[in-house]
Amino acid sequence: MSRHKHFTEDDEPEIEGPKGQVAPQPWMTSESTQAVLRALASSGSEARFVGGCVRDAVLKRAVKDIDIATPLEPVEVMRLLEAAGIRVIPTGLAHGTVTAVIGKEHFEITTLRHDVESFGRHARVAFTDDWEADAMRRDFTINALSMSADGMIHDPVNGLADLGRGLVRFVGDPQSRIKEDVLRLLRFFRFHAYYGHPPAHVPSLAACRALAHLLPNLSGERIRGEMLRLFMAPDPAGALSLMQGEKVLPHILPEARHFGRLRQLAWLEDRGFHLPGFKPDPTRRLAILVEADAKGAESIAARFKFSNQEAERLVRMRTASTALPTPALSSKERRRLLYRLGADCFVDRALIAWAGLRDVDPRSDAAASEPWMQMLQEAMLWQPVECPIKGRDALALGIPQGRRVGEVVEAVRSWWEEGDYRAGREEALAELARLAAMKTH
């Protein structure tokens, strides 16, 4: 079958048994995982791995979170785990979820469910012992996979085939799935960014386009969480461009403009260079995508419910009052920017400038990249320096408290910067005294 076939709901497969087997992987055979499985199996019921750990095991990607499903009800799950000496946190009893904790490892364990009534994230569910019913209530076919402790894959809706061809599609009718929880609309594009290949599933896209007007009904926190995860995809620009083309993105981020710059930034962060301590960052990627000044950045931060610290960082990246760091600046000018901006903001703005340049001409060679690399390395090794004098030093010289104190101190700070931060406290105090004397005449 062609990878580029357009699938419709008429293609929904019949329920089938196991589809394959994954060879044992370290996260499956670790003592902690085995301890949890033994505790759950002590009642005679089967427990299976579900969710992202199954997808990533099939694709041979690193597994981060281990989720387990069981037909046992949560009270019984807690009893069995505690009897095995495993700490349990009742993280979501109403929805059948508890968390087993062994050392630093966490295992989310959820009772099989089927929806009784769906109204967003607070759907009313009933517990069941039917694995297929639980699979049919999930959002995408690639999320409906489950895996037995021996690695046997259970795949009732052809999720394995979809995963292999890079096809993200809803289980059942896409519009019905989205209306159950509108966040699934954003999750479709996020999963497409991580697991999908073009072209995207046409009926799913059509449903997303038709229901995009519902997105503003979601809380800012939920939109923020999903979008920042999308921004961390290897190529977020591809999925975001798709959202723009389907008229989805304007409902939550109308400021999105610079998809090419975002693609270049993601490439630089993920593959372009490697520096100790450096990490790709979703807020930086958001900042380069949008067309917004400082006030516009404040609006985005408020809409996405950013913390004060996150909002300040986004605003500083979108503030045009200071120069963008580039290798064209002299060493002295770069140090002045480092002092004014701080190392983190300097790195943010330098990467934005570099990605913007590459968007204009992406064919830059290693020789052209080297000055940028060197500048970023210097910035990450920068040790903050502090002006040797403060306002109290001006007051000690007899300058009355008020505007004059700030003026004189700022003048000394400018003199200190002009001298490339070399002057010590004694020299700075002498300059302060000189300026203070001049102000009194």
C-alpha positions as semicolon CSV with decimal commas, in nm:
position;residue;x (nm);y (nm);z (nm)
1;M;0,000;0,000;0,000
2;S;0,135;0,345;-0,089
3;R;0,257;0,551;0,203
4;H;0,084;0,853;0,051
5;K;-0,265;0,708;0,028
6;H;-0,533;0,933;0,182
7;F;-0,718;0,735;0,447
8;T;-1,083;0,782;0,540
9;E;-1,294;0,648;0,822
10;D;-1,408;0,369;0,587
11;D;-1,059;0,228;0,632
12;E;-1,115;0,164;1,007
13;P;-0,985;-0,193;1,059
14;E;-1,159;-0,477;1,228
15;I;-1,059;-0,569;1,582
16;E;-0,768;-0,812;1,573
17;G;-0,538;-0,990;1,816
18;P;-0,168;-0,931;1,883
19;K;0,029;-0,795;1,587
20;G;0,393;-0,850;1,679
21;Q;0,647;-0,858;1,956
22;V;0,915;-0,622;2,083
23;A;1,240;-0,772;2,207
24;P;1,305;-0,709;2,578
25;Q;1,447;-0,364;2,643
26;P;1,628;-0,246;2,959
27;W;1,335;-0,035;3,084
28;M;1,109;-0,341;3,054
29;T;1,342;-0,578;3,238
30;S;1,464;-0,342;3,511
31;E;1,405;-0,457;3,868
32;S;1,172;-0,163;3,939
33;T;0,950;-0,235;3,639
34;Q;0,942;-0,605;3,718
35;A;0,852;-0,534;4,081
36;V;0,547;-0,332;3,975
37;L;0,440;-0,598;3,724
38;R;0,479;-0,877;3,981
39;A;0,264;-0,688;4,230
40;L;-0,014;-0,631;3,975
41;A;0,003;-0,990;3,848
42;S;-0,024;-1,137;4,200
43;S;-0,405;-1,122;4,169
44;G;-0,403;-1,316;3,843
45;S;-0,492;-1,015;3,625
46;E;-0,291;-0,903;3,324
47;A;-0,110;-0,569;3,318
48;R;0,016;-0,414;2,996
49;F;0,234;-0,120;2,898
50;V;0,044;0,156;2,720
51;G;0,103;0,501;2,574
52;G;0,431;0,656;2,474
53;C;0,653;0,381;2,608
54;V;0,496;0,136;2,361
55;R;0,528;0,375;2,065
56;D;0,889;0,454;2,149
57;A;0,977;0,089;2,211
58;V;0,846;-0,003;1,865
59;L;1,041;0,285;1,706
60;K;1,349;0,207;1,918
61;R;1,347;0,554;2,071
62;A;1,444;0,631;2,429
63;V;1,158;0,560;2,669
64;K;1,097;0,833;2,927
65;D;0,769;0,759;3,105
66;I;0,634;0,413;3,179
67;D;0,254;0,389;3,177
68;I;0,073;0,068;3,267
69;A;-0,292;-0,033;3,230
70;T;-0,479;-0,302;3,422
71;P;-0,840;-0,424;3,459
72;L;-0,797;-0,398;3,837
73;E;-0,976;-0,108;4,003
74;P;-0,757;0,158;4,166
75;V;-0,828;0,059;4,526
76;E;-0,716;-0,296;4,448
77;V;-0,411;-0,165;4,260
78;M;-0,309;0,038;4,566
79;R;-0,360;-0,261;4,796
80;L;-0,142;-0,489;4,582
81;L;0,137;-0,233;4,544
82;E;0,145;-0,149;4,915
83;A;0,147;-0,520;5,001
84;A;0,459;-0,547;4,784
85;G;0,624;-0,262;4,974
86;I;0,584;-0,014;4,688
87;R;0,491;0,346;4,764
88;V;0,166;0,459;4,598
89;I;0,034;0,808;4,526
90;P;-0,341;0,836;4,444
91;T;-0,283;1,085;4,163
92;G;-0,624;1,054;3,994
93;L;-0,851;0,804;4,162
94;A;-1,168;0,942;3,996
95;H;-1,019;0,852;3,660
96;G;-0,860;0,531;3,783
97;T;-0,499;0,647;3,800
98;V;-0,240;0,590;4,071
99;T;0,137;0,634;4,062
100;A;0,381;0,374;4,189
101;V;0,712;0,514;4,313
102;I;1,031;0,311;4,346
103;G;1,332;0,528;4,420
104;K;1,338;0,799;4,154
105;E;1,122;0,599;3,912
106;H;0,750;0,669;3,869
107;F;0,498;0,434;3,706
108;E;0,152;0,568;3,618
109;I;-0,102;0,286;3,649
110;T;-0,453;0,332;3,512
111;T;-0,757;0,107;3,527
112;L;-0,915;0,018;3,192
113;R;-1,200;0,258;3,113
114;H;-1,478;0,332;2,873
115;D;-1,651;0,668;2,839
116;V;-2,001;0,698;2,980
117;E;-2,034;1,067;2,895
118;S;-1,778;1,296;2,732
119;F;-1,751;1,667;2,804
120;G;-1,390;1,772;2,758
121;R;-1,115;1,673;2,993
122;H;-1,367;1,590;3,269
123;A;-1,539;1,305;3,084
124;R;-1,737;1,065;3,304
125;V;-1,589;0,718;3,274
126;A;-1,665;0,368;3,399
127;F;-1,407;0,102;3,473
128;T;-1,400;-0,207;3,257
129;D;-1,204;-0,526;3,199
130;D;-1,233;-0,489;2,821
131;W;-0,898;-0,400;2,664
132;E;-1,055;-0,325;2,326
133;A;-1,311;-0,086;2,476
134;D;-1,027;0,100;2,646
135;A;-0,836;0,120;2,317
136;M;-1,138;0,253;2,129
137;R;-1,174;0,553;2,364
138;R;-0,821;0,677;2,294
139;D;-0,748;0,970;2,066
140;F;-0,513;0,834;1,795
141;T;-0,454;0,487;1,659
142;I;-0,086;0,506;1,753
143;N;-0,196;0,571;2,113
144;A;-0,426;0,269;2,122
145;L;-0,139;0,018;2,129
146;S;-0,073;-0,190;2,438
147;M;0,212;-0,431;2,512
148;S;0,219;-0,734;2,736
149;A;0,504;-0,787;2,978
150;D;0,664;-1,028;2,728
151;G;0,671;-0,760;2,455
152;M;0,364;-0,884;2,265
153;I;0,191;-0,589;2,090
154;H;-0,189;-0,568;2,099
155;D;-0,317;-0,346;1,820
156;P;-0,697;-0,330;1,773
157;V;-0,704;-0,030;1,536
158;N;-0,398;-0,076;1,312
159;G;-0,184;0,165;1,509
160;L;0,132;-0,029;1,425
161;A;0,079;0,015;1,053
162;D;0,005;0,385;1,103
163;L;0,315;0,424;1,318
164;G;0,527;0,257;1,051
165;R;0,402;0,481;0,771
166;G;0,406;0,797;0,980
167;L;0,029;0,846;0,977
168;V;-0,138;1,019;1,270
169;R;-0,515;0,975;1,267
170;F;-0,798;0,972;1,515
171;V;-0,966;0,654;1,635
172;G;-1,313;0,657;1,479
173;D;-1,477;0,982;1,368
174;P;-1,231;1,275;1,400
175;Q;-1,493;1,539;1,479
176;S;-1,644;1,325;1,754
177;R;-1,300;1,268;1,908
178;I;-1,221;1,641;1,905
179;K;-1,558;1,742;2,049
180;E;-1,493;1,506;2,341
181;D;-1,187;1,718;2,425
182;V;-1,083;2,011;2,204
183;L;-0,721;1,978;2,323
184;R;-0,702;1,673;2,096
185;L;-0,702;1,915;1,803
186;L;-0,367;2,056;1,916
187;R;-0,244;1,710;2,011
188;F;-0,302;1,599;1,651
189;F;-0,049;1,852;1,523
190;R;0,192;1,782;1,807
191;F;0,188;1,407;1,737
192;H;0,220;1,476;1,366
193;A;0,533;1,681;1,445
194;Y;0,691;1,389;1,633
195;Y;0,556;1,082;1,451
196;G;0,399;1,192;1,123
197;H;0,517;1,207;0,763
198;P;0,347;1,413;0,492
199;P;0,082;1,414;0,373
200;A;-0,124;1,439;0,691
201;H;-0,445;1,238;0,731
202;V;-0,704;1,430;0,527
203;P;-1,021;1,358;0,731
204;S;-0,837;1,444;1,052
205;L;-0,714;1,771;0,902
206;A;-1,065;1,855;0,782
207;A;-1,202;1,802;1,133
208;C;-0,930;2,019;1,286
209;R;-1,003;2,297;1,038
210;A;-1,379;2,276;1,097
211;L;-1,351;2,286;1,477
212;A;-1,055;2,525;1,518
213;H;-1,292;2,799;1,633
214;L;-1,336;2,603;1,958
215;L;-0,969;2,641;2,057
216;P;-1,009;2,973;2,244
217;N;-1,243;2,789;2,484
218;L;-0,942;2,597;2,619
219;S;-0,757;2,736;2,918
220;G;-0,431;2,918;2,852
221;E;-0,246;2,662;3,063
222;R;-0,360;2,370;2,846
223;I;-0,280;2,552;2,522
224;R;0,059;2,653;2,659
225;G;0,150;2,298;2,763
226;E;0,059;2,147;2,427
227;M;0,219;2,421;2,218
228;L;0,549;2,422;2,407
229;R;0,572;2,045;2,357
230;L;0,511;2,098;1,986
231;F;0,785;2,362;1,975
232;M;1,032;2,103;2,102
233;A;0,977;1,870;1,804
234;P;1,277;1,820;1,573
235;D;1,103;2,028;1,304
236;P;0,824;2,227;1,470
237;A;0,801;2,461;1,171
238;G;0,654;2,184;0,955
239;A;0,360;2,115;1,186
240;L;0,307;2,483;1,262
241;S;0,304;2,567;0,891
242;L;0,041;2,297;0,848
243;M;-0,163;2,455;1,128
244;Q;-0,129;2,792;0,956
245;G;-0,240;2,651;0,622
246;E;-0,543;2,486;0,781
247;K;-0,637;2,816;0,951
248;V;-0,590;2,661;1,296
249;L;-0,293;2,860;1,428
250;P;-0,454;3,208;1,398
251;H;-0,706;3,108;1,665
252;I;-0,435;3,079;1,931
253;L;-0,123;3,247;1,788
254;P;-0,214;3,503;1,519
255;E;0,133;3,658;1,555
256;A;0,301;3,352;1,394
257;R;0,493;3,464;1,085
258;H;0,853;3,346;1,062
259;F;0,836;2,972;0,995
260;G;1,164;2,970;0,803
261;R;1,350;3,135;1,088
262;L;1,202;2,882;1,330
263;R;1,318;2,594;1,110
264;Q;1,671;2,733;1,106
265;L;1,673;2,788;1,484
266;A;1,553;2,433;1,550
267;W;1,828;2,300;1,323
268;L;2,092;2,508;1,501
269;E;1,971;2,399;1,846
270;D;1,939;2,030;1,763
271;R;2,221;1,968;1,516
272;G;2,406;2,285;1,424
273;F;2,636;2,302;1,724
274;H;2,704;2,139;2,058
275;L;2,815;2,332;2,363
276;P;2,827;2,203;2,722
277;G;2,522;2,314;2,915
278;F;2,327;2,428;2,610
279;K;1,972;2,298;2,556
280;P;1,705;2,361;2,292
281;D;1,433;2,583;2,430
282;P;1,061;2,615;2,342
283;T;1,027;2,978;2,457
284;R;1,316;3,081;2,233
285;R;1,147;2,900;1,943
286;L;0,821;3,077;2,016
287;A;1,001;3,411;2,023
288;I;1,156;3,367;1,679
289;L;0,829;3,254;1,521
290;V;0,617;3,553;1,615
291;E;0,603;3,904;1,475
292;A;0,568;4,100;1,798
293;D;0,727;4,388;1,983
294;A;0,764;4,397;2,362
295;K;0,396;4,481;2,411
296;G;0,293;4,203;2,174
297;A;0,516;3,958;2,362
298;E;0,343;4,057;2,684
299;S;0,009;3,977;2,523
300;I;0,129;3,632;2,411
301;A;0,272;3,558;2,756
302;A;-0,058;3,654;2,920
303;R;-0,257;3,441;2,674
304;F;-0,033;3,139;2,737
305;K;-0,036;3,197;3,114
306;F;0,341;3,226;3,137
307;S;0,503;3,277;3,475
308;N;0,646;3,623;3,543
309;Q;0,996;3,491;3,473
310;E;0,892;3,328;3,144
311;A;0,703;3,639;3,036
312;E;1,001;3,864;3,112
313;R;1,228;3,640;2,908
314;L;0,995;3,638;2,608
315;V;0,962;4,017;2,624
316;R;1,340;4,063;2,640
317;M;1,384;3,847;2,331
318;R;1,131;4,059;2,142
319;T;1,258;4,398;2,261
320;A;1,425;4,592;1,982
321;S;1,587;4,861;2,199
322;T;1,922;4,680;2,220
323;A;2,138;4,552;1,936
324;L;2,133;4,188;1,833
325;P;2,462;4,015;1,920
326;T;2,655;3,928;1,605
327;P;3,021;3,848;1,531
328;A;3,038;4,182;1,347
329;L;3,044;4,361;1,683
330;S;3,381;4,426;1,841
331;S;3,486;4,227;2,147
332;K;3,426;4,534;2,360
333;E;3,077;4,585;2,217
334;R;2,990;4,220;2,277
335;R;3,107;4,241;2,639
336;R;2,894;4,549;2,688
337;L;2,591;4,363;2,553
338;L;2,670;4,068;2,780
339;Y;2,678;4,301;3,078
340;R;2,354;4,473;2,978
341;L;2,161;4,163;2,874
342;G;2,310;3,886;3,085
343;A;2,449;3,566;2,934
344;D;2,114;3,387;2,892
345;C;1,945;3,671;2,706
346;F;2,261;3,730;2,501
347;V;2,257;3,366;2,387
348;D;1,883;3,384;2,309
349;R;1,919;3,696;2,098
350;A;2,238;3,575;1,927
351;L;2,067;3,252;1,819
352;I;1,767;3,448;1,692
353;A;2,002;3,671;1,490
354;W;2,198;3,373;1,353
355;A;1,882;3,182;1,255
356;G;1,745;3,492;1,085
357;L;2,063;3,523;0,882
358;R;2,052;3,155;0,785
359;D;1,689;3,195;0,678
360;V;1,807;3,449;0,422
361;D;2,105;3,235;0,315
362;P;2,105;2,881;0,462
363;R;2,414;2,778;0,263
364;S;2,664;2,925;0,507
365;D;2,971;2,703;0,542
366;A;3,171;2,600;0,846
367;A;3,398;2,904;0,813
368;A;3,097;3,137;0,834
369;S;2,959;2,949;1,134
370;E;3,281;2,951;1,336
371;P;3,256;3,318;1,454
372;W;2,901;3,256;1,574
373;M;3,011;2,943;1,757
374;Q;3,299;3,126;1,922
375;M;3,076;3,415;2,030
376;L;2,817;3,181;2,181
377;Q;3,086;2,985;2,363
378;E;3,228;3,305;2,509
379;A;2,881;3,410;2,621
380;M;2,813;3,079;2,795
381;L;3,147;3,109;2,980
382;W;3,081;3,472;3,076
383;Q;3,111;3,546;3,447
384;P;2,884;3,837;3,546
385;V;3,061;4,147;3,672
386;E;2,916;4,398;3,917
387;C;2,965;4,773;3,914
388;P;3,203;4,861;4,202
389;I;2,988;5,148;4,335
390;K;2,627;5,183;4,441
391;G;2,388;5,457;4,538
392;R;2,496;5,446;4,901
393;D;2,847;5,548;4,793
394;A;2,704;5,865;4,640
395;L;2,505;5,935;4,956
396;A;2,823;5,893;5,162
397;L;2,980;6,176;4,962
398;G;2,700;6,406;5,074
399;I;2,487;6,400;4,760
400;P;2,124;6,448;4,874
401;Q;1,894;6,150;4,819
402;G;1,696;6,189;4,497
403;R;1,744;6,205;4,122
404;R;2,102;6,336;4,143
405;V;2,217;6,015;4,310
406;G;2,094;5,807;4,018
407;E;2,243;6,045;3,763
408;V;2,590;6,040;3,919
409;V;2,592;5,663;3,973
410;E;2,479;5,603;3,615
411;A;2,754;5,833;3,488
412;V;3,015;5,630;3,679
413;R;2,863;5,307;3,547
414;S;2,894;5,436;3,189
415;W;3,257;5,537;3,256
416;W;3,325;5,192;3,401
417;E;3,168;5,021;3,097
418;E;3,364;5,243;2,858
419;G;3,679;5,124;3,032
420;D;3,574;4,764;2,960
421;Y;3,493;4,691;3,327
422;R;3,858;4,702;3,431
423;A;3,838;4,974;3,696
424;G;3,828;4,856;4,059
425;R;3,643;5,005;4,351
426;E;3,906;5,265;4,444
427;E;3,921;5,400;4,089
428;A;3,542;5,403;4,063
429;L;3,509;5,590;4,395
430;A;3,760;5,848;4,271
431;E;3,557;5,896;3,953
432;L;3,239;5,923;4,160
433;A;3,399;6,192;4,376
434;R;3,518;6,378;4,066
435;L;3,172;6,375;3,908
436;A;3,005;6,466;4,235
437;A;3,233;6,767;4,270
438;M;3,154;6,874;3,915
439;K;2,781;6,851;3,985
440;T;2,810;7,085;4,281
441;H;2,964;7,369;4,080
